[in-house]
Amino acid sequence: MTLATTKLDEYRQTVEQSGVDLWENRFSNYGAFGTYLKDTPNLIPGGAEFIANRKGEDRTASFTVIQRESFSADSSRSCTAGTQDSTSAYVTPSWTTWKYPIMVVPSQYENNNVSLQADFNHKMETLERTILYDLDTAAVTSLEANISAVNNASGNPYNFASSVSAVPLSGNDYFLNELTSQLMHNDLPPDQMNIIASPRFASYVDRYVNQGKANDENRQFQFGGKSFAYSNQLTVATSDRDTVYVAPPASLGFLSWIDPDARMGHQSGDGKEWFTQPLPKVGITAGVLYQSTCADKSALQGGLEATLTESYSFSFDYMFTTAYNSTPSTNPGTIFKYTLTKT
């Protein structure tokens, strides 16, 4: 006699009832992209109009700028008419297309402890995490490509070489205070600045921003008007403690563009639909091409030799831009790079 025949089958708790995989799907720090996104209305107040008038991928869309100029004053009046005129130019950003498809086979969830909704939610989170990583990496590339080659504060007090200011260990504690005069030397507003740093810099900020006024070593005064963001995509040399980029508002811009079919909500007669989808974690909207078809998915599960297969192809075009500088070899830009060294 035995009860072995009626022993309970294996128990599998559903994904929705468990958080065991919570950190398997963790997000990172994407502060470089976040700062570009936040600063865009300052640099491109007409961003929505710019996007709307691009119309198609093959239409050139440019920003109009007027170059910096200098007037030469005379020491006496004369009847000679003035001849100096302004110089205008166009800045044409480069666009990149980002696309990724998600596949769903609805019938496989009938025989699985993972539900269709749970798997779709997982795929969407993975999609947004991937986009954030890619855009943050691109933002870091944009920062690095546009750091100022000129710093009028060179030697006051940091060594400036190859467009980077090296902050020695002895200067770490008052580095943020020094940034005020750094921007002033370069004719930039010192009271507001975006700071994008490698993650370890957060410990430096937290240490001093939380000091009380009664503390004999109070360094709290350094933090007024500064907005901090952190990115895991910044590169830090082995000899350095932190990598830091500093820029006043209206220095950084990011725009994304959706294809016309998605914006117009088109549908075809063979199971294809176009629509737009907000991506809340990224902070932008993507275009989506939905397709449904019959396909052999027996490799996923037996019995699915002819089953409904759905595809959601997410896409958008994007561009990064920075404040215009007509003479970058002689005139300071608005993005400055600093490395806080360990020695």
ABEGO torsion letter per residue (X at the ends): XBAAAABBBBBBBBAAABAAAAAAABBBBAAAAAAAAAAAAAABAAAAAAAAAAGBAABBBBBBBBBBBBBBBBABBBABBBABBBBBBBBBBBBBBBBBBBBBBAAAAAABABBAAAAAAAAAAAAAAAAAAAAAAAAAAAAAAABBABBAABGOABBBBGGBBBBBAAAAAAAAAAAAAAAAAAGBBAABBBBBBBAAAAAAAAAAAABBAABAABAAAAABGBBBBBBAABBBBAABABBBBBBBBGABBBBBBBBAAAAAGBBBAAGBBBBBBBBAAAGBBBBBBBBBBBBBAAAABBGAABBBBBBBBBBBBBBBBBBBBABAAABBBABBBBBBBAX
